[in-house]
Amino acid sequence: MANVAVIGAQWGDEGKGKIVDWLAERADMVVRFQGGHNAGHTLVVGDNVYKLSLLPSGIVRGTPSVIGNGVVLDPWALRDEIDRLAGQGVVATPETLRIADNCALILPFHRDLDALREDASGAGKIGTTRRGIGPAYEDKIGRRAIRVCDLAHLDDLGAQLDRLTAHHDALRVGFGEPPIDRARLLADLREIAGFVLPFAKPVWRDLNEARRAGKRILFEGAQGVLLDVDHGTYPFVTSSNTIAGTAAGGSGLGPGAVGFVLGIAKAYTTRVGSGPFPTELEDETGERLGTRGREFGTVTGRKRRCGWFDAVLVRQSAAVSGITGIALTKLDVLDGFDEVAICTGYRLHGETLDYFPANASDQAAVEPIYETMQGWSQSTAGARSWADLPGQAIKYIRRVEELIQCPVALVSTSPERQDTILVRDPFAD
């Protein structure tokens, strides 16, 4: 049995929540390995809808769930999310949820800095969620971070707080803000420590033991490859590596632990916030895709930009992340279109490209080259086998496979977890 890493193959919001939930029922552990509570996963289980930001999707099923060291953790957001889920009958306990004790914390002044920077950026806004993710990662890399394990040793944080406040107070002065109130910060940390510490564990040890015991581990990525800080549409990216290779380092397992890499891609393309988007449709067709797909962000509520499927971008994502198979989601949103289009390449200053360039101005200037296919009038909603799909829908899927140079392993035809066509079982590899 293979371990499985699930990652977004576009700009996030591809429907990872449903796929992870579908796989989590057969997994022994589910691990979040990067990002923070800027992620948004929606799970539909029967009549219940669960909206998760920080917690691994396995928590809803009672599958042991882990927040790995690659995540930046806002402890107050964690408490709010756990409390909200408890109101829906899902109770997180130290037996069902474990948090890496070496996770870096998101603190109140990280959120402040995130918002101050974004407000001061004018036309150069990145489109962050203002949740302090980027500033927290900066402190982690700058060796200033306060980590989960430090909550048990708050009286020993003097030197670390000196480094942290020296850095942030200088930034705050530049924005006309007062220095960090250290006494208030310590009081807030003491208040939240009692909630967080029961969940804190050396999860690298637990995961390695599970692997040696032959347990099936599901790695749950956040955002998407096109938001990767190295491989995405920089600078309009998130502050972590979202590719599958991060699953190892962000959880405390070796690279050999990541087996099948399942990339999630919508049958069309969406993006939230600023940044290049070659196939964006700012017309009636784009509005139709957004309305039919209910394209609003789980975390931010922001309307998503919509466009045709971009095979160049997904092929690139598959290459840099070692994707084994694709889960194609929201196929039903394309029902009823007379024609559907797929981007097969770009034009840039008279040159034809089969890849997305790295430079931001080149990314903004590329023009998509489209291939048009006949659409289908029959509904694919709720299909659970190839026999339930119209012939043209199958042709569309096969053409996507050819263009992205990666097989389709799953097809999702509604938010319901059972409305899934299984082509290749990721856990069986």
C-alpha positions in Angstrom: 0.0 0.0 0.0 1.3 3.4 -0.9 1.2 6.6 1.1 -0.6 9.4 -0.8 0.1 13.1 -1.1 -2.7 15.3 -2.2 -1.8 18.7 -3.7 -3.5 21.3 -5.8 -2.4 21.5 -9.4 -3.7 25.0 -10.1 -4.1 28.1 -7.9 -5.8 26.3 -5.0 -9.6 25.9 -4.5 -9.6 22.8 -6.7 -11.8 20.7 -4.4 -9.0 19.0 -2.4 -11.3 18.8 0.7 -13.7 16.4 -0.9 -10.9 14.2 -2.3 -9.0 14.1 0.9 -12.2 13.2 2.8 -12.9 10.5 0.3 -9.4 9.1 0.8 -9.2 9.7 4.6 -11.8 7.0 5.3 -9.2 4.5 4.1 -6.1 6.2 5.6 -4.7 5.6 9.1 -3.3 9.1 9.5 -3.9 12.5 7.7 -1.1 15.1 7.8 -1.1 18.8 7.0 2.4 19.7 6.0 2.5 23.4 5.0 0.6 26.7 5.0 -1.7 27.9 7.7 -5.3 28.9 8.3 -5.2 30.7 4.9 -6.2 27.3 3.4 -9.9 26.5 2.9 -11.3 23.0 2.5 -15.0 22.3 2.3 -16.3 18.8 3.1 -19.8 17.7 2.4 -20.8 14.6 4.4 -24.4 13.7 4.0 -26.4 16.8 5.0 -23.5 18.4 6.9 -21.0 20.9 5.4 -17.7 21.3 7.3 -15.4 24.3 6.5 -11.8 23.7 7.6 -8.9 26.1 7.4 -6.2 24.7 9.7 -7.3 21.2 10.8 -6.6 18.2 8.5 -9.7 16.9 6.8 -9.4 13.6 8.5 -10.6 15.1 11.7 -14.2 15.0 10.5 -14.0 11.2 10.1 -12.1 10.6 13.4 -9.0 9.6 11.5 -5.9 10.5 13.5 -4.8 13.8 12.2 -1.5 15.7 12.4 -0.5 19.3 11.9 3.1 19.0 10.8 6.1 21.2 11.5 5.9 22.8 8.0 2.6 24.5 9.0 2.6 28.0 10.7 0.0 27.8 13.5 -2.3 30.5 14.8 -3.3 29.0 18.2 -6.3 31.3 18.6 -7.6 30.4 15.1 -7.0 26.8 16.0 -9.1 27.1 19.1 -11.9 28.9 17.2 -12.0 26.2 14.5 -12.0 23.4 17.1 -14.8 25.1 18.9 -16.8 25.6 15.7 -16.4 21.9 14.7 -17.5 20.8 18.2 -20.7 22.7 17.6 -21.2 20.4 14.6 -20.5 17.3 16.7 -16.9 16.8 15.7 -14.7 16.7 18.8 -10.9 17.0 18.5 -9.0 15.4 21.3 -5.3 14.7 21.9 -6.0 11.2 20.6 -7.4 12.4 17.2 -5.3 15.5 16.8 -1.6 16.0 17.2 0.4 19.1 16.6 4.1 19.1 15.9 5.9 20.7 18.9 8.3 22.4 16.5 5.6 24.3 14.6 6.2 28.1 14.4 3.4 30.2 15.8 1.5 33.0 14.1 1.2 35.8 16.6 -1.1 38.9 16.7 1.6 41.3 15.4 2.1 39.0 12.4 -1.5 39.6 11.4 -1.0 43.4 11.9 2.1 43.4 9.7 0.4 41.4 7.0 -2.5 43.9 6.8 -0.3 47.0 7.1 1.9 45.9 4.2 -1.1 45.0 2.0 -2.8 48.3 2.7 0.4 50.2 1.8 1.0 48.3 -1.4 -1.6 50.1 -3.6 -1.7 48.7 -7.0 1.1 46.2 -6.0 -1.2 44.2 -3.6 -0.4 40.5 -3.5 -3.9 39.6 -2.4 -2.9 37.9 0.9 -5.6 36.7 3.3 -4.2 39.1 6.0 -3.8 36.2 8.4 -0.1 36.7 9.2 1.1 33.7 7.2 3.9 35.4 5.4 5.3 37.3 8.3 5.3 34.2 10.5 7.3 32.3 7.8 9.7 35.2 7.7 10.4 34.9 11.4 10.8 31.2 11.1 13.4 31.6 8.4 15.0 34.5 10.3 15.3 32.3 13.4 13.1 34.6 15.5 10.0 32.4 15.7 8.2 31.3 18.9 7.2 27.7 18.4 4.6 25.4 20.0 7.2 23.8 22.3 8.1 27.3 23.7 4.6 27.6 25.2 5.8 25.3 27.9 8.8 27.5 28.6 7.5 31.1 28.5 9.7 32.2 31.3 12.8 31.3 29.2 11.9 33.4 26.2 13.7 36.6 27.1 16.5 36.4 24.5 14.1 35.2 21.8 11.6 38.0 22.5 14.5 40.5 22.3 15.3 39.3 18.8 11.6 39.2 17.7 10.6 42.6 19.1 13.8 44.3 17.8 12.9 43.2 14.3 9.1 44.0 14.4 9.3 47.2 16.4 11.5 48.7 13.7 9.0 47.7 11.1 6.1 49.0 13.1 7.7 52.4 13.6 7.9 52.7 9.8 4.1 52.2 9.6 3.5 54.6 12.5 2.5 51.8 14.9 3.5 51.5 18.6 6.0 48.8 19.6 4.9 45.4 20.6 3.5 45.2 24.1 5.6 42.3 25.5 3.6 42.0 28.7 0.4 41.7 26.8 1.9 39.2 24.3 3.2 37.0 27.2 -0.2 37.1 28.9 -1.9 36.1 25.7 0.5 33.2 25.2 0.0 32.0 28.8 -3.7 32.1 28.3 -3.6 30.0 25.1 -0.8 27.6 26.1 -3.1 25.4 28.3 -5.3 24.8 25.3 -2.5 24.0 22.7 0.0 22.0 24.7 -2.1 18.9 25.3 -2.1 18.4 21.5 1.7 19.0 21.1 3.8 16.0 20.3 7.1 15.1 18.5 4.9 14.0 15.5 7.9 13.0 13.4 8.4 10.1 15.8 4.7 9.1 15.6 4.7 9.3 11.8 7.9 7.2 11.5 6.5 4.6 13.8 3.3 4.5 11.7 5.3 4.1 8.5 7.3 1.2 9.9 4.1 -0.4 11.0 2.8 -0.3 7.5 0.1 2.4 8.2 -1.4 4.3 5.3 -0.5 8.0 5.6 -2.3 10.7 3.7 -0.5 14.0 3.2 -2.8 16.9 2.7 -1.5 20.0 0.9 -2.9 23.5 1.0 -3.2 26.0 -1.8 -1.8 24.8 -5.1 1.4 24.4 -7.1 0.9 27.7 -8.9 1.1 29.4 -5.6 4.4 27.8 -4.6 6.9 30.4 -3.5 9.5 29.0 -6.0 7.4 27.5 -8.8 4.3 29.6 -8.7 3.4 33.0 -10.3 5.8 34.9 -8.1 5.4 37.4 -6.4 1.6 36.5 -6.4 2.2 33.4 -4.4 1.9 32.0 -0.9 4.8 32.0 1.5 5.5 28.3 1.5 6.4 25.5 -0.9 3.2 23.8 -2.0 4.7 21.1 -4.1 4.6 17.4 -3.1 8.2 17.4 -2.1 7.4 19.5 0.9 5.3 16.7 2.4 8.5 15.0 3.6 10.2 18.0 5.2 7.0 19.5 6.5 6.1 16.4 8.4 9.4 14.9 9.6 9.5 11.9 7.2 12.1 11.1 4.6 11.3 11.7 0.9 10.8 8.0 0.3 7.7 8.1 2.5 5.7 10.1 -0.1 4.3 7.5 -2.6 1.5 8.3 -4.9 1.1 12.0 -5.7 -2.4 12.9 -6.5 -2.8 16.4 -8.1 -6.2 18.0 -7.9 -7.4 20.1 -10.9 -10.7 21.6 -11.8 -12.0 20.9 -15.3 -11.7 24.6 -15.8 -9.5 27.2 -14.0 -10.0 29.6 -11.2 -7.9 32.0 -9.2 -8.6 34.2 -6.1 -6.8 37.6 -5.7 -4.2 39.3 -7.8 -1.8 37.8 -10.3 -1.5 36.6 -13.9 -4.3 34.3 -15.3 -3.8 33.6 -19.0 -7.2 32.0 -19.6 -9.3 34.3 -17.5 -12.8 35.0 -19.0 -14.1 38.4 -18.1 -17.3 37.9 -20.0 -20.6 36.0 -19.9 -18.8 32.6 -20.1 -16.6 33.4 -17.1 -19.7 34.5 -15.1 -21.5 31.3 -16.1 -18.6 29.2 -14.9 -18.4 31.1 -11.6 -22.2 30.9 -11.0 -22.4 27.2 -11.8 -19.3 26.4 -9.8 -20.3 28.5 -6.8 -16.9 30.1 -7.0 -16.3 31.9 -3.7 -13.3 31.4 -1.5 -13.9 29.1 1.6 -11.7 31.3 3.8 -12.1 34.8 2.4 -15.5 34.7 0.7 -13.9 36.5 -2.3 -15.3 35.9 -5.7 -13.0 33.7 -7.8 -11.8 34.6 -11.3 -12.8 31.9 -13.8 -11.5 30.7 -17.2 -10.9 27.7 -19.4 -8.7 24.8 -18.5 -5.0 25.7 -18.9 -3.2 22.5 -19.9 0.2 24.2 -20.0 0.0 25.2 -16.3 -1.2 21.8 -15.1 1.4 20.0 -17.2 4.0 22.2 -15.5 2.6 21.6 -12.1 2.7 17.8 -12.7 6.3 18.0 -13.8 7.7 20.1 -10.9 5.7 18.2 -8.3 6.0 14.6 -9.6 2.3 14.1 -9.9 1.4 10.5 -10.4 -2.3 11.0 -11.3 -4.8 13.8 -11.5 -8.2 14.0 -9.8 -10.3 16.1 -12.2 -13.0 17.9 -10.2 -16.2 19.9 -11.1 -16.6 18.3 -14.5 -20.4 18.9 -14.1 -19.8 22.7 -14.3 -19.1 22.3 -18.0 -22.4 20.6 -18.7 -24.5 22.4 -21.3 -21.7 24.4 -23.0 -21.9 24.1 -26.8 -18.2 24.3 -27.0 -15.4 24.0 -24.4 -11.8 25.3 -24.9 -8.5 24.1 -23.6 -5.3 26.3 -23.5 -2.5 24.3 -25.3 0.2 26.9 -25.4 1.0 30.6 -25.3 2.2 33.4 -27.6 4.7 35.9 -26.2 6.1 38.7 -28.3 5.6 36.6 -31.5 7.1 33.4 -30.0 5.1 30.2 -29.2 5.8 28.8 -25.7 4.9 25.4 -24.3 5.6 26.5 -20.7 4.7 29.4 -18.4 7.6 31.8 -18.1 9.1 32.8 -14.7 9.3 36.6 -15.2 6.2 38.4 -13.9 5.9 40.8 -16.9 6.2 37.9 -19.3 3.5 36.0 -17.3 1.2 39.0 -17.6 1.8 39.4 -21.3 1.3 35.8 -22.6 -1.7 35.1 -24.8 -3.4 31.7 -24.6 -3.6 29.4 -27.7 -6.9 27.5 -27.6 -8.1 24.2 -28.9 -11.9 24.0 -29.1 -13.9 20.9 -28.5 -17.6 20.1 -28.9 -19.4 20.3 -25.5 -22.1 18.0 -24.2 -25.7 18.7 -23.2 -26.3 15.7 -20.9 -25.7 16.0 -17.2 -22.6 14.6 -15.6 -23.6 15.6 -12.1 -23.5 12.6 -9.8 -21.9 10.2 -12.3 -20.0 7.4 -10.6 -18.8 5.4 -13.6 -17.6 6.0 -17.1 -20.9 4.6 -18.4 -22.7 7.5 -16.7 -20.7 10.1 -18.7 -21.6 11.5 -22.1 -19.1 10.5 -24.9 -18.0 14.1 -25.4 -17.2 14.4 -21.7 -15.0 11.3 -21.9 -13.3 12.8 -25.0 -12.6 16.0 -23.1 -11.0 14.0 -20.2 -8.9 12.0 -22.6 -7.7 15.1 -24.3 -6.8 16.7 -21.0 -4.7 13.6 -20.1 -2.8 13.9 -23.4 -2.1 17.6 -23.0 -0.9 17.5 -19.4 1.1 14.2 -19.9 -0.4 12.7 -16.8 -3.3 10.2 -16.4 -6.6 11.0 -14.7 -6.9 8.8 -11.6 -10.3 10.2 -10.3 -13.1 12.2 -11.7 -15.4 14.2 -9.3 -18.9 15.0 -10.5 -20.4 16.8 -7.4 -19.4 17.9 -3.9 -20.9 14.6 -2.6 -18.0 12.3 -1.6 -19.6 9.2 -3.3 -20.1 11.0 -6.7 -16.6 10.0 -7.8 -15.3 7.9 -10.6 -12.3 5.9 -9.5 -9.9 5.1 -12.4 -6.8 4.3 -10.4 -6.6 3.7 -6.7 -3.9 5.8 -5.2 -3.5 3.7 -2.1 -3.1 0.5 -4.1 0.1 1.6 -5.9 
